Amino acid sequence: SAEERRRLLSGAVERLVVEAMRLGLEEDEVLNAVSARWAELSGDVAASEPSEVNVDAG
């Protein structure tokens, strides 16, 4: 169910949000980075082209 999926992801999402806030990122920067990575992992080459946001975890 949607509630179960939300519960399973909540810890990972919280860690991502806390780290993004610690780095001073804006919400739209994080969402763009997640969307780009999703596209890369799903093989959507056109959607994974570099955008104005490049968040590097290192």
N, C-alpha and C positions, 0 to 999 in steps of 0.2 A: 504494500500500500504506500501511498505518498507519505503518510506519517512515519512509517517504518524507514523509508529511504531517508527522510529528513533526519530522523533520530540517528541513523547509522553514519551520516555525514557531519553531524553537528560538531563533533570534536575536531575533525580536520578543518572544517570551515572556520571554527573559532580560532584555531592556531594560525590559519592563513590571514584572517582579519587582524589579529593582534600583531603579527609580524609586519603586515603592511602598514598598520598605524605606527608601529615603532620606527619604520623606515620613512615615515612622512608621506606615504603615497595617498593619492586621492582614490575614492571608490571607483571612479570611471577608469583609472589606470589599472587597477586590479582586475576589474571586469574585462577590460580589453585584453589583458595578459592571459587571463583564464580562457577567453574565447579563442585567442590565437593558438594557445597550447592545445585546446580541445581539437581545433581544426588540424593541427599538425599530427596529433595522435590518431585522428580518424581518417587521415589521408586526404583531407580537403586542401590541396595545394594552393588553390586560388585564395581561399580564406585565410591561409596561414602566412601569406606574404607579409613582410615587415610593415608595421604600422608606425604611427608616431610614438607609440609607447613601447619601450623595451625594458622590461623588468628582469634584472639578472640577480639570481639568488646568491651569487658569489660575490 
